[in-house]
Amino acid sequence: MDVKKEDTSEESKKNHITYYRSLTKTISNLKSEMKGEEDPVIKNHLEKRIEAMEKDKIRIKEMFPDIEE
């Protein structure tokens, strides 16, 4: 399997920072939505989406450690 080298150029950094911030906002919105949700299936689905987004944030933070919340 080929491993793609991560692009750490300035343009990539700018795009990743924008994406990182949008993930932060989306996670916040999903957490708010989860508070009002009672269906366990939907809650579980939202939790899994949040987990996936948190992992993506970690990956971006590892690529660009100087990103701030």
All heavy atoms as TSV, in Angstrom:
chain	resi	resn	atom	element	x	y	z
A	1	MET	N	N	0.835	-1.177	0.000
A	1	MET	CA	C	0.000	0.000	0.000
A	1	MET	C	C	0.881	1.243	0.000
A	1	MET	O	O	1.823	1.348	0.762
A	1	MET	CB	C	-0.896	-0.023	1.239
A	1	MET	CG	C	-1.861	1.115	1.311
A	1	MET	SD	S	-3.055	0.758	2.605
A	1	MET	CE	C	-3.086	2.324	3.412
A	2	ASP	N	N	0.562	2.184	-0.866
A	2	ASP	CA	C	1.312	3.435	-0.921
A	2	ASP	C	C	0.870	4.359	0.204
A	2	ASP	O	O	-0.314	4.489	0.500
A	2	ASP	CB	C	1.080	4.150	-2.247
A	2	ASP	CG	C	1.694	3.399	-3.412
A	2	ASP	OD1	O	2.652	2.644	-3.170
A	2	ASP	OD2	O	1.222	3.564	-4.538
A	3	VAL	N	N	1.844	5.008	0.820
A	3	VAL	CA	C	1.541	5.980	1.869
A	3	VAL	C	C	1.769	7.359	1.279
A	3	VAL	O	O	2.856	7.666	0.798
A	3	VAL	CB	C	2.447	5.766	3.104
A	3	VAL	CG1	C	2.183	6.832	4.141
A	3	VAL	CG2	C	2.230	4.378	3.677
A	4	LYS	N	N	0.720	8.164	1.305
A	4	LYS	CA	C	0.798	9.508	0.745
A	4	LYS	C	C	1.468	10.437	1.748
A	4	LYS	O	O	1.103	10.465	2.915
A	4	LYS	CB	C	-0.604	10.011	0.420
A	4	LYS	CG	C	-0.630	11.348	-0.250
A	4	LYS	CD	C	-2.055	11.755	-0.566
A	4	LYS	CE	C	-2.059	13.165	-1.107
A	4	LYS	NZ	N	-3.419	13.675	-1.233
A	5	LYS	N	N	2.462	11.176	1.268
A	5	LYS	CA	C	3.131	12.153	2.126
A	5	LYS	C	C	2.171	13.306	2.380
A	5	LYS	O	O	1.519	13.807	1.466
A	5	LYS	CB	C	4.399	12.663	1.443
A	5	LYS	CG	C	5.241	13.560	2.310
A	5	LYS	CD	C	6.506	13.953	1.576
A	5	LYS	CE	C	7.461	14.720	2.427
A	5	LYS	NZ	N	6.974	15.967	2.956
A	6	GLU	N	N	2.067	13.704	3.640
A	6	GLU	CA	C	1.144	14.782	3.982
A	6	GLU	C	C	1.685	16.113	3.488
A	6	GLU	O	O	2.869	16.412	3.609
A	6	GLU	CB	C	0.904	14.821	5.487
A	6	GLU	CG	C	0.117	13.622	5.970
A	6	GLU	CD	C	-0.158	13.661	7.456
A	6	GLU	OE1	O	0.535	14.384	8.180
A	6	GLU	OE2	O	-1.062	12.946	7.874
A	7	ASP	N	N	0.793	16.902	2.932
A	7	ASP	CA	C	1.138	18.221	2.405
A	7	ASP	C	C	1.142	19.219	3.557
A	7	ASP	O	O	0.123	19.465	4.180
A	7	ASP	CB	C	0.104	18.618	1.354
A	7	ASP	CG	C	0.390	19.978	0.727
A	7	ASP	OD1	O	1.445	20.580	1.049
A	7	ASP	OD2	O	-0.432	20.434	-0.079
A	8	THR	N	N	2.294	19.774	3.859
A	8	THR	CA	C	2.401	20.743	4.947
A	8	THR	C	C	2.751	22.140	4.416
A	8	THR	O	O	3.309	22.960	5.134
A	8	THR	CB	C	3.462	20.294	5.975
A	8	THR	OG1	O	4.713	20.100	5.305
A	8	THR	CG2	C	3.057	19.025	6.685
A	9	SER	N	N	2.396	22.393	3.160
A	9	SER	CA	C	2.663	23.709	2.564
A	9	SER	C	C	1.798	24.772	3.254
A	9	SER	O	O	0.871	24.463	3.995
A	9	SER	CB	C	2.344	23.680	1.065
A	9	SER	OG	O	0.948	23.515	0.872
A	10	GLU	N	N	2.092	26.023	2.979
A	10	GLU	CA	C	1.331	27.123	3.581
A	10	GLU	C	C	-0.127	27.097	3.142
A	10	GLU	O	O	-1.027	27.364	3.941
A	10	GLU	CB	C	1.972	28.472	3.237
A	10	GLU	CG	C	3.193	28.797	4.070
A	10	GLU	CD	C	2.906	28.792	5.575
A	10	GLU	OE1	O	1.922	29.405	6.026
A	10	GLU	OE2	O	3.685	28.165	6.303
A	11	GLU	N	N	-0.369	26.768	1.877
A	11	GLU	CA	C	-1.753	26.692	1.394
A	11	GLU	C	C	-2.505	25.567	2.105
A	11	GLU	O	O	-3.648	25.732	2.535
A	11	GLU	CB	C	-1.794	26.471	-0.117
A	11	GLU	CG	C	-3.208	26.424	-0.649
A	11	GLU	CD	C	-3.267	26.249	-2.154
A	11	GLU	OE1	O	-2.227	26.314	-2.834
A	11	GLU	OE2	O	-4.388	26.055	-2.647
A	12	SER	N	N	-1.835	24.438	2.261
A	12	SER	CA	C	-2.440	23.314	2.969
A	12	SER	C	C	-2.721	23.692	4.421
A	12	SER	O	O	-3.772	23.367	4.971
A	12	SER	CB	C	-1.513	22.094	2.908
A	12	SER	OG	O	-2.054	21.038	3.669
A	13	LYS	N	N	-1.768	24.387	5.017
A	13	LYS	CA	C	-1.938	24.812	6.409
A	13	LYS	C	C	-3.166	25.711	6.541
A	13	LYS	O	O	-3.989	25.532	7.438
A	13	LYS	CB	C	-0.693	25.544	6.899
A	13	LYS	CG	C	-0.791	25.999	8.336
A	13	LYS	CD	C	0.500	26.675	8.776
A	13	LYS	CE	C	0.412	27.136	10.215
A	13	LYS	NZ	N	1.650	27.756	10.674
A	14	LYS	N	N	-3.288	26.666	5.636
A	14	LYS	CA	C	-4.432	27.588	5.662
A	14	LYS	C	C	-5.745	26.810	5.532
A	14	LYS	O	O	-6.702	27.058	6.276
A	14	LYS	CB	C	-4.289	28.596	4.523
A	14	LYS	CG	C	-5.384	29.612	4.454
A	14	LYS	CD	C	-5.153	30.573	3.282
A	14	LYS	CE	C	-6.493	31.019	2.775
A	14	LYS	NZ	N	-6.622	31.127	1.382
A	15	ASN	N	N	-5.784	25.868	4.597
A	15	ASN	CA	C	-6.994	25.066	4.395
A	15	ASN	C	C	-7.303	24.196	5.616
A	15	ASN	O	O	-8.463	24.054	6.002
A	15	ASN	CB	C	-6.859	24.194	3.151
A	15	ASN	CG	C	-6.828	25.009	1.883
A	15	ASN	OD1	O	-7.306	26.137	1.839
A	15	ASN	ND2	N	-6.244	24.450	0.838
A	16	HIS	N	N	-6.267	23.623	6.209
A	16	HIS	CA	C	-6.466	22.782	7.386
A	16	HIS	C	C	-6.930	23.601	8.595
A	16	HIS	O	O	-7.740	23.121	9.388
A	16	HIS	CB	C	-5.189	22.002	7.729
A	16	HIS	CG	C	-5.037	20.750	6.931
A	16	HIS	ND1	N	-4.402	20.737	5.714
A	16	HIS	CD2	C	-5.448	19.480	7.162
A	16	HIS	CE1	C	-4.417	19.505	5.234
A	16	HIS	NE2	N	-5.055	18.724	6.087
A	17	ILE	N	N	-6.425	24.810	8.743
A	17	ILE	CA	C	-6.859	25.665	9.848
A	17	ILE	C	C	-8.349	25.987	9.696
A	17	ILE	O	O	-9.113	25.925	10.661
A	17	ILE	CB	C	-6.013	26.956	9.918
A	17	ILE	CG1	C	-4.614	26.622	10.424
A	17	ILE	CG2	C	-6.682	27.996	10.809
A	17	ILE	CD1	C	-3.626	27.778	10.340
A	18	THR	N	N	-8.758	26.306	8.472
A	18	THR	CA	C	-10.178	26.577	8.211
A	18	THR	C	C	-11.017	25.356	8.546
A	18	THR	O	O	-12.058	25.458	9.205
A	18	THR	CB	C	-10.377	26.984	6.730
A	18	THR	OG1	O	-9.586	28.135	6.462
A	18	THR	CG2	C	-11.832	27.266	6.432
A	19	TYR	N	N	-10.569	24.186	8.099
A	19	TYR	CA	C	-11.287	22.938	8.369
A	19	TYR	C	C	-11.313	22.637	9.866
A	19	TYR	O	O	-12.337	22.238	10.419
A	19	TYR	CB	C	-10.644	21.798	7.578
A	19	TYR	CG	C	-11.299	20.456	7.783
A	19	TYR	CD1	C	-12.655	20.277	7.557
A	19	TYR	CD2	C	-10.551	19.357	8.190
A	19	TYR	CE1	C	-13.251	19.045	7.736
A	19	TYR	CE2	C	-11.143	18.121	8.369
A	19	TYR	CZ	C	-12.494	17.973	8.143
A	19	TYR	OH	O	-13.078	16.747	8.331
A	20	TYR	N	N	-10.189	22.841	10.542
A	20	TYR	CA	C	-10.075	22.601	11.983
A	20	TYR	C	C	-11.108	23.445	12.736
A	20	TYR	O	O	-11.805	22.959	13.615
A	20	TYR	CB	C	-8.658	22.949	12.437
A	20	TYR	CG	C	-8.347	22.648	13.880
A	20	TYR	CD1	C	-7.817	21.412	14.236
A	20	TYR	CD2	C	-8.534	23.598	14.880
A	20	TYR	CE1	C	-7.502	21.126	15.552
A	20	TYR	CE2	C	-8.222	23.316	16.203
A	20	TYR	CZ	C	-7.709	22.084	16.529
A	20	TYR	OH	O	-7.400	21.803	17.845
A	21	ARG	N	N	-11.209	24.711	12.370
A	21	ARG	CA	C	-12.168	25.609	13.029
A	21	ARG	C	C	-13.602	25.190	12.741
A	21	ARG	O	O	-14.466	25.269	13.607
A	21	ARG	CB	C	-11.910	27.043	12.617
A	21	ARG	CG	C	-10.629	27.560	13.222
A	21	ARG	CD	C	-10.418	29.023	12.967
A	21	ARG	NE	N	-9.171	29.456	13.603
A	21	ARG	CZ	C	-8.308	30.281	13.064
A	21	ARG	NH1	N	-8.551	30.793	11.876
A	21	ARG	NH2	N	-7.208	30.609	13.708
A	22	SER	N	N	-13.862	24.735	11.514
A	22	SER	CA	C	-15.218	24.296	11.193
A	22	SER	C	C	-15.563	23.021	11.972
A	22	SER	O	O	-16.705	22.846	12.402
A	22	SER	CB	C	-15.401	24.083	9.690
A	22	SER	OG	O	-14.777	22.902	9.248
A	23	LEU	N	N	-14.562	22.158	12.176
A	23	LEU	CA	C	-14.793	20.953	12.984
A	23	LEU	C	C	-15.138	21.334	14.418
A	23	LEU	O	O	-16.046	20.752	15.021
A	23	LEU	CB	C	-13.545	20.052	12.988
A	23	LEU	CG	C	-13.293	19.219	11.751
A	23	LEU	CD1	C	-11.956	18.492	11.876
A	23	LEU	CD2	C	-14.406	18.235	11.507
A	24	THR	N	N	-14.419	22.302	14.964
A	24	THR	CA	C	-14.665	22.747	16.330
A	24	THR	C	C	-16.103	23.243	16.474
A	24	THR	O	O	-16.806	22.878	17.422
A	24	THR	CB	C	-13.670	23.862	16.719
A	24	THR	OG1	O	-12.336	23.333	16.605
A	24	THR	CG2	C	-13.896	24.343	18.133
A	25	LYS	N	N	-16.552	24.027	15.513
A	25	LYS	CA	C	-17.916	24.554	15.549
A	25	LYS	C	C	-18.936	23.424	15.387
A	25	LYS	O	O	-19.945	23.374	16.104
A	25	LYS	CB	C	-18.107	25.599	14.458
A	25	LYS	CG	C	-19.467	26.237	14.481
A	25	LYS	CD	C	-19.606	27.307	13.428
A	25	LYS	CE	C	-21.007	27.903	13.503
A	25	LYS	NZ	N	-21.301	28.787	12.423
A	26	THR	N	N	-18.686	22.520	14.459
A	26	THR	CA	C	-19.607	21.412	14.218
A	26	THR	C	C	-19.710	20.513	15.443
A	26	THR	O	O	-20.812	20.092	15.817
A	26	THR	CB	C	-19.157	20.593	12.993
A	26	THR	OG1	O	-19.076	21.463	11.864
A	26	THR	CG2	C	-20.121	19.466	12.691
A	27	ILE	N	N	-18.588	20.233	16.090
A	27	ILE	CA	C	-18.591	19.402	17.301
A	27	ILE	C	C	-19.422	20.076	18.382
A	27	ILE	O	O	-20.231	19.432	19.055
A	27	ILE	CB	C	-17.157	19.120	17.787
A	27	ILE	CG1	C	-16.458	18.161	16.820
A	27	ILE	CG2	C	-17.158	18.550	19.203
A	27	ILE	CD1	C	-14.966	18.029	17.039
A	28	SER	N	N	-19.244	21.363	18.532
A	28	SER	CA	C	-20.013	22.116	19.522
A	28	SER	C	C	-21.510	22.022	19.222
A	28	SER	O	O	-22.325	21.795	20.136
A	28	SER	CB	C	-19.555	23.569	19.525
A	28	SER	OG	O	-20.337	24.330	20.402
A	29	ASN	N	N	-21.874	22.172	17.962
A	29	ASN	CA	C	-23.282	22.076	17.565
A	29	ASN	C	C	-23.849	20.678	17.822
A	29	ASN	O	O	-24.981	20.536	18.293
A	29	ASN	CB	C	-23.459	22.442	16.091
A	29	ASN	CG	C	-23.202	23.895	15.804
A	29	ASN	OD1	O	-23.193	24.732	16.707
A	29	ASN	ND2	N	-22.974	24.222	14.542
A	30	LEU	N	N	-23.060	19.657	17.518
A	30	LEU	CA	C	-23.520	18.275	17.737
A	30	LEU	C	C	-23.697	17.983	19.230
A	30	LEU	O	O	-24.639	17.290	19.620
A	30	LEU	CB	C	-22.546	17.273	17.115
A	30	LEU	CG	C	-22.539	17.209	15.589
A	30	LEU	CD1	C	-21.435	16.278	15.104
A	30	LEU	CD2	C	-23.880	16.782	15.048
A	31	LYS	N	N	-22.800	18.507	20.059
A	31	LYS	CA	C	-22.927	18.312	21.502
A	31	LYS	C	C	-24.194	18.977	22.024
A	31	LYS	O	O	-24.888	18.410	22.881
A	31	LYS	CB	C	-21.689	18.837	22.231
A	31	LYS	CG	C	-20.484	17.936	22.063
A	31	LYS	CD	C	-19.271	18.474	22.806
A	31	LYS	CE	C	-18.090	17.525	22.654
A	31	LYS	NZ	N	-16.897	18.005	23.343
A	32	SER	N	N	-24.516	20.141	21.504
A	32	SER	CA	C	-25.749	20.829	21.895
A	32	SER	C	C	-26.963	20.022	21.454
A	32	SER	O	O	-27.935	19.875	22.204
A	32	SER	CB	C	-25.817	22.220	21.265
A	32	SER	OG	O	-24.817	23.034	21.779
A	33	GLU	N	N	-26.908	19.502	20.247
A	33	GLU	CA	C	-28.005	18.684	19.719
A	33	GLU	C	C	-28.185	17.418	20.554
A	33	GLU	O	O	-29.307	16.991	20.817
A	33	GLU	CB	C	-27.709	18.317	18.263
A	33	GLU	CG	C	-28.798	17.537	17.575
A	33	GLU	CD	C	-28.461	17.185	16.136
A	33	GLU	OE1	O	-27.623	17.884	15.519
A	33	GLU	OE2	O	-29.032	16.211	15.630
A	34	MET	N	N	-27.069	16.853	20.985
A	34	MET	CA	C	-27.114	15.614	21.767
A	34	MET	C	C	-27.796	15.816	23.115
A	34	MET	O	O	-28.466	14.915	23.610
A	34	MET	CB	C	-25.687	15.097	21.969
A	34	MET	CG	C	-25.576	13.613	21.841
A	34	MET	SD	S	-23.876	13.070	21.649
A	34	MET	CE	C	-23.255	13.269	23.272
A	35	LYS	N	N	-27.622	17.000	23.698
A	35	LYS	CA	C	-28.230	17.277	25.008
A	35	LYS	C	C	-29.752	17.171	24.960
A	35	LYS	O	O	-30.368	16.729	25.918
A	35	LYS	CB	C	-27.823	18.667	25.507
A	35	LYS	CG	C	-26.399	18.752	25.942
A	35	LYS	CD	C	-26.048	20.158	26.391
A	35	LYS	CE	C	-24.568	20.247	26.731
A	35	LYS	NZ	N	-24.154	21.612	27.058
A	36	GLY	N	N	-30.340	17.556	23.841
A	36	GLY	CA	C	-31.784	17.522	23.715
A	36	GLY	C	C	-32.318	16.221	23.149
A	36	GLY	O	O	-33.530	16.034	23.054
A	37	GLU	N	N	-31.437	15.331	22.781
A	37	GLU	CA	C	-31.845	14.076	22.144
A	37	GLU	C	C	-32.074	12.983	23.178
A	37	GLU	O	O	-31.289	12.825	24.098
A	37	GLU	CB	C	-30.774	13.637	21.144
A	37	GLU	CG	C	-31.149	12.456	20.304
A	37	GLU	CD	C	-32.434	12.677	19.524
A	37	GLU	OE1	O	-32.507	13.634	18.740
A	37	GLU	OE2	O	-33.364	11.877	19.725
A	38	GLU	N	N	-33.155	12.236	22.997
A	38	GLU	CA	C	-33.451	11.147	23.930
A	38	GLU	C	C	-33.300	9.767	23.296
A	38	GLU	O	O	-33.112	8.787	24.008
A	38	GLU	CB	C	-34.851	11.333	24.506
A	38	GLU	CG	C	-34.937	12.607	25.326
A	38	GLU	CD	C	-36.208	12.692	26.145
A	38	GLU	OE1	O	-36.893	11.673	26.309
A	38	GLU	OE2	O	-36.492	13.798	26.620
A	39	ASP	N	N	-33.393	9.694	21.991
A	39	ASP	CA	C	-33.285	8.407	21.295
A	39	ASP	C	C	-31.843	7.905	21.387
A	39	ASP	O	O	-30.915	8.559	20.900
A	39	ASP	CB	C	-33.688	8.582	19.837
A	39	ASP	CG	C	-33.720	7.279	19.059
A	39	ASP	OD1	O	-33.095	6.295	19.493
A	39	ASP	OD2	O	-34.373	7.259	18.000
A	40	PRO	N	N	-31.625	6.732	22.012
A	40	PRO	CA	C	-30.260	6.225	22.189
A	40	PRO	C	C	-29.540	5.928	20.868
A	40	PRO	O	O	-28.318	6.072	20.783
A	40	PRO	CB	C	-30.427	4.953	23.020
A	40	PRO	CG	C	-31.874	4.632	23.023
A	40	PRO	CD	C	-32.623	5.868	22.626
A	41	VAL	N	N	-30.271	5.561	19.840
A	41	VAL	CA	C	-29.643	5.274	18.545
A	41	VAL	C	C	-29.079	6.565	17.947
A	41	VAL	O	O	-27.951	6.592	17.453
A	41	VAL	CB	C	-30.665	4.621	17.569
A	41	VAL	CG1	C	-30.071	4.465	16.187
A	41	VAL	CG2	C	-31.127	3.272	18.118
A	42	ILE	N	N	-29.851	7.625	18.024
A	42	ILE	CA	C	-29.400	8.910	17.487
A	42	ILE	C	C	-28.246	9.448	18.329
A	42	ILE	O	O	-27.250	9.949	17.789
A	42	ILE	CB	C	-30.561	9.920	17.416
A	42	ILE	CG1	C	-31.589	9.442	16.387
A	42	ILE	CG2	C	-30.064	11.310	17.066
A	42	ILE	CD1	C	-32.863	10.262	16.324
A	43	LYS	N	N	-28.351	9.311	19.656
A	43	LYS	CA	C	-27.256	9.763	20.535
A	43	LYS	C	C	-25.957	9.034	20.204
A	43	LYS	O	O	-24.891	9.635	20.135
A	43	LYS	CB	C	-27.621	9.537	22.010
A	43	LYS	CG	C	-28.442	10.647	22.614
A	43	LYS	CD	C	-28.644	10.411	24.073
A	43	LYS	CE	C	-27.933	11.505	24.800
A	43	LYS	NZ	N	-28.322	11.663	26.179
A	44	ASN	N	N	-26.063	7.731	20.001
A	44	ASN	CA	C	-24.889	6.925	19.669
A	44	ASN	C	C	-24.289	7.388	18.336
A	44	ASN	O	O	-23.069	7.510	18.207
A	44	ASN	CB	C	-25.247	5.443	19.608
A	44	ASN	CG	C	-24.045	4.572	19.372
A	44	ASN	OD1	O	-23.027	4.714	20.031
A	44	ASN	ND2	N	-24.150	3.660	18.425
A	45	HIS	N	N	-25.152	7.646	17.372
A	45	HIS	CA	C	-24.686	8.115	16.061
A	45	HIS	C	C	-23.947	9.446	16.202
A	45	HIS	O	O	-22.861	9.629	15.628
A	45	HIS	CB	C	-25.879	8.273	15.117
A	45	HIS	CG	C	-25.533	8.922	13.822
A	45	HIS	ND1	N	-24.804	8.284	12.835
A	45	HIS	CD2	C	-25.789	10.165	13.345
A	45	HIS	CE1	C	-24.624	9.109	11.823
A	45	HIS	NE2	N	-25.219	10.262	12.103
A	46	LEU	N	N	-24.514	10.364	16.975
A	46	LEU	CA	C	-23.872	11.664	17.180
A	46	LEU	C	C	-22.533	11.509	17.899
A	46	LEU	O	O	-21.555	12.168	17.551
A	46	LEU	CB	C	-24.801	12.593	17.969
A	46	LEU	CG	C	-26.088	13.022	17.249
A	46	LEU	CD1	C	-26.991	13.801	18.201
A	46	LEU	CD2	C	-25.781	13.840	16.017
A	47	GLU	N	N	-22.473	10.620	18.886
A	47	GLU	CA	C	-21.213	10.365	19.604
A	47	GLU	C	C	-20.137	9.862	18.655
A	47	GLU	O	O	-18.982	10.294	18.726
A	47	GLU	CB	C	-21.433	9.360	20.729
A	47	GLU	CG	C	-22.181	9.920	21.917
A	47	GLU	CD	C	-22.558	8.865	22.956
A	47	GLU	OE1	O	-22.213	7.665	22.772
A	47	GLU	OE2	O	-23.197	9.230	23.943
A	48	LYS	N	N	-20.507	8.954	17.761
A	48	LYS	CA	C	-19.534	8.397	16.805
A	48	LYS	C	C	-19.044	9.480	15.839
A	48	LYS	O	O	-17.862	9.518	15.482
A	48	LYS	CB	C	-20.143	7.234	16.013
A	48	LYS	CG	C	-20.515	6.046	16.863
A	48	LYS	CD	C	-19.302	5.417	17.492
A	48	LYS	CE	C	-19.700	4.214	18.318
A	48	LYS	NZ	N	-18.605	3.696	19.102
A	49	ARG	N	N	-19.942	10.355	15.407
A	49	ARG	CA	C	-19.535	11.458	14.524
A	49	ARG	C	C	-18.569	12.386	15.249
A	49	ARG	O	O	-17.564	12.813	14.674
A	49	ARG	CB	C	-20.764	12.238	14.058
A	49	ARG	CG	C	-21.572	11.491	13.017
A	49	ARG	CD	C	-22.705	12.315	12.472
A	49	ARG	NE	N	-22.214	13.527	11.815
A	49	ARG	CZ	C	-22.972	14.566	11.536
A	49	ARG	NH1	N	-24.246	14.567	11.858
A	49	ARG	NH2	N	-22.468	15.629	10.957
A	50	ILE	N	N	-18.870	12.690	16.506
A	50	ILE	CA	C	-17.996	13.565	17.288
A	50	ILE	C	C	-16.625	12.917	17.461
A	50	ILE	O	O	-15.592	13.574	17.302
A	50	ILE	CB	C	-18.638	13.906	18.654
A	50	ILE	CG1	C	-19.841	14.839	18.445
A	50	ILE	CG2	C	-17.618	14.542	19.589
A	50	ILE	CD1	C	-20.700	15.050	19.681
A	51	GLU	N	N	-16.602	11.619	17.769
A	51	GLU	CA	C	-15.325	10.903	17.926
A	51	GLU	C	C	-14.490	10.991	16.652
A	51	GLU	O	O	-13.281	11.229	16.708
A	51	GLU	CB	C	-15.575	9.435	18.274
A	51	GLU	CG	C	-16.039	9.192	19.678
A	51	GLU	CD	C	-16.385	7.734	19.941
A	51	GLU	OE1	O	-15.901	6.842	19.196
A	51	GLU	OE2	O	-17.148	7.485	20.881
A	52	ALA	N	N	-15.122	10.794	15.512
A	52	ALA	CA	C	-14.405	10.839	14.230
A	52	ALA	C	C	-13.838	12.239	13.978
A	52	ALA	O	O	-12.696	12.388	13.532
A	52	ALA	CB	C	-15.327	10.425	13.095
A	53	MET	N	N	-14.629	13.247	14.304
A	53	MET	CA	C	-14.167	14.625	14.104
A	53	MET	C	C	-13.034	14.977	15.058
A	53	MET	O	O	-12.094	15.680	14.681
A	53	MET	CB	C	-15.330	15.598	14.281
A	53	MET	CG	C	-16.341	15.531	13.177
A	53	MET	SD	S	-17.686	16.671	13.489
A	53	MET	CE	C	-18.907	16.067	12.364
A	54	GLU	N	N	-13.109	14.481	16.282
A	54	GLU	CA	C	-12.033	14.718	17.258
A	54	GLU	C	C	-10.727	14.081	16.773
A	54	GLU	O	O	-9.657	14.673	16.898
A	54	GLU	CB	C	-12.410	14.164	18.640
A	54	GLU	CG	C	-13.529	14.920	19.329
A	54	GLU	CD	C	-13.116	16.278	19.880
A	54	GLU	OE1	O	-11.932	16.663	19.764
A	54	GLU	OE2	O	-13.997	16.962	20.427
A	55	LYS	N	N	-10.825	12.887	16.186
A	55	LYS	CA	C	-9.634	12.218	15.645
A	55	LYS	C	C	-9.040	13.034	14.506
A	55	LYS	O	O	-7.820	13.150	14.375
A	55	LYS	CB	C	-9.978	10.810	15.158
A	55	LYS	CG	C	-10.198	9.831	16.271
A	55	LYS	CD	C	-10.538	8.455	15.737
A	55	LYS	CE	C	-10.831	7.490	16.870
A	55	LYS	NZ	N	-11.228	6.163	16.370
A	56	ASP	N	N	-9.903	13.602	13.674
A	56	ASP	CA	C	-9.431	14.431	12.576
A	56	ASP	C	C	-8.739	15.684	13.107
A	56	ASP	O	O	-7.715	16.117	12.576
A	56	ASP	CB	C	-10.599	14.808	11.663
A	56	ASP	CG	C	-10.211	14.840	10.202
A	56	ASP	OD1	O	-9.116	14.347	9.857
A	56	ASP	OD2	O	-11.005	15.356	9.398
A	57	LYS	N	N	-9.291	16.273	14.167
A	57	LYS	CA	C	-8.660	17.451	14.780
A	57	LYS	C	C	-7.272	17.100	15.308
A	57	LYS	O	O	-6.329	17.873	15.147
A	57	LYS	CB	C	-9.532	17.995	15.913
A	57	LYS	CG	C	-10.701	18.818	15.443
A	57	LYS	CD	C	-11.527	19.335	16.591
A	57	LYS	CE	C	-10.753	20.312	17.433
A	57	LYS	NZ	N	-11.537	20.932	18.502
A	58	ILE	N	N	-7.144	15.933	15.923
A	58	ILE	CA	C	-5.846	15.491	16.447
A	58	ILE	C	C	-4.843	15.336	15.303
A	58	ILE	O	O	-3.693	15.765	15.405
A	58	ILE	CB	C	-5.999	14.173	17.249
A	58	ILE	CG1	C	-6.761	14.454	18.544
A	58	ILE	CG2	C	-4.645	13.536	17.517
A	58	ILE	CD1	C	-7.207	13.200	19.278
A	59	ARG	N	N	-5.298	14.731	14.206
A	59	ARG	CA	C	-4.418	14.542	13.040
A	59	ARG	C	C	-3.932	15.894	12.518
A	59	ARG	O	O	-2.741	16.076	12.241
A	59	ARG	CB	C	-5.180	13.794	11.937
A	59	ARG	CG	C	-4.380	13.563	10.679
A	59	ARG	CD	C	-5.220	12.964	9.567
A	59	ARG	NE	N	-6.302	13.840	9.140
A	59	ARG	CZ	C	-6.173	14.856	8.278
A	59	ARG	NH1	N	-4.981	15.140	7.777
A	59	ARG	NH2	N	-7.205	15.590	7.929
A	60	ILE	N	N	-4.830	16.852	12.412
A	60	ILE	CA	C	-4.464	18.181	11.917
A	60	ILE	C	C	-3.510	18.860	12.900
A	60	ILE	O	O	-2.527	19.478	12.504
A	60	ILE	CB	C	-5.725	19.036	11.679
A	60	ILE	CG1	C	-6.545	18.450	10.525
A	60	ILE	CG2	C	-5.356	20.482	11.386
A	60	ILE	CD1	C	-7.943	19.028	10.389
A	61	LYS	N	N	-3.795	18.733	14.196
A	61	LYS	CA	C	-2.949	19.343	15.232
A	61	LYS	C	C	-1.536	18.753	15.184
A	61	LYS	O	O	-0.549	19.459	15.412
A	61	LYS	CB	C	-3.593	19.130	16.603
A	61	LYS	CG	C	-2.962	19.892	17.714
A	61	LYS	CD	C	-3.338	21.350	17.656
A	61	LYS	CE	C	-2.918	22.011	18.944
A	61	LYS	NZ	N	-2.882	23.442	18.854
A	62	GLU	N	N	-1.427	17.465	14.876
A	62	GLU	CA	C	-0.106	16.835	14.758
A	62	GLU	C	C	0.640	17.355	13.524
A	62	GLU	O	O	1.852	17.499	13.554
A	62	GLU	CB	C	-0.253	15.314	14.699
A	62	GLU	CG	C	-0.639	14.713	16.036
A	62	GLU	CD	C	-0.968	13.239	15.955
A	62	GLU	OE1	O	-1.047	12.663	14.847
A	62	GLU	OE2	O	-1.171	12.642	17.038
A	63	MET	N	N	-0.103	17.630	12.453
A	63	MET	CA	C	0.525	18.160	11.240
A	63	MET	C	C	0.991	19.604	11.431
A	63	MET	O	O	2.047	19.992	10.945
A	63	MET	CB	C	-0.472	18.128	10.066
A	63	MET	CG	C	-0.686	16.776	9.459
A	63	MET	SD	S	-1.958	16.823	8.177
A	63	MET	CE	C	-1.227	17.871	6.943
A	64	PHE	N	N	0.159	20.384	12.150
A	64	PHE	CA	C	0.421	21.803	12.354
A	64	PHE	C	C	0.253	22.127	13.839
A	64	PHE	O	O	-0.795	22.603	14.261
A	64	PHE	CB	C	-0.549	22.654	11.507
A	64	PHE	CG	C	-0.521	22.321	10.044
A	64	PHE	CD1	C	-1.534	21.578	9.472
A	64	PHE	CD2	C	0.519	22.756	9.242
A	64	PHE	CE1	C	-1.514	21.275	8.122
A	64	PHE	CE2	C	0.545	22.454	7.890
A	64	PHE	CZ	C	-0.473	21.707	7.326
A	65	PRO	N	N	1.277	21.865	14.640
A	65	PRO	CA	C	1.172	22.038	16.099
A	65	PRO	C	C	0.872	23.461	16.565
A	65	PRO	O	O	0.383	23.654	17.657
A	65	PRO	CB	C	2.545	21.599	16.619
A	65	PRO	CG	C	3.253	20.969	15.490
A	65	PRO	CD	C	2.567	21.370	14.237
A	66	ASP	N	N	1.105	24.440	15.710
A	66	ASP	CA	C	0.881	25.825	16.126
A	66	ASP	C	C	-0.571	26.280	15.950
A	66	ASP	O	O	-0.897	27.439	16.214
A	66	ASP	CB	C	1.835	26.774	15.409
A	66	ASP	CG	C	1.735	26.669	13.893
A	66	ASP	OD1	O	1.379	25.599	13.383
A	66	ASP	OD2	O	2.036	27.675	13.218
A	67	ILE	N	N	-1.460	25.387	15.518
A	67	ILE	CA	C	-2.878	25.729	15.382
A	67	ILE	C	C	-3.456	25.939	16.782
A	67	ILE	O	O	-3.241	25.136	17.679
A	67	ILE	CB	C	-3.661	24.621	14.648
A	67	ILE	CG1	C	-3.264	24.556	13.197
A	67	ILE	CG2	C	-5.168	24.847	14.782
A	67	ILE	CD1	C	-3.977	23.482	12.406
A	68	GLU	N	N	-4.201	27.028	16.916
A	68	GLU	CA	C	-4.848	27.317	18.199
A	68	GLU	C	C	-6.345	27.159	18.045
A	68	GLU	O	O	-6.900	27.371	16.974
A	68	GLU	CB	C	-4.512	28.741	18.643
A	68	GLU	CG	C	-3.030	28.936	18.909
A	68	GLU	CD	C	-2.694	30.359	19.294
A	68	GLU	OE1	O	-3.616	31.162	19.479
A	68	GLU	OE2	O	-1.499	30.658	19.395
A	69	GLU	N	N	-7.005	26.832	19.137
A	69	GLU	CA	C	-8.469	26.684	19.134
A	69	GLU	C	C	-9.144	27.975	18.769
A	69	GLU	O	O	-8.733	29.027	19.076
A	69	GLU	CB	C	-8.968	26.240	20.520
A	69	GLU	CG	C	-8.561	24.837	20.890
A	69	GLU	CD	C	-9.350	23.748	20.181
A	69	GLU	OE1	O	-10.515	23.967	19.830
A	69	GLU	OE2	O	-8.788	22.685	19.971
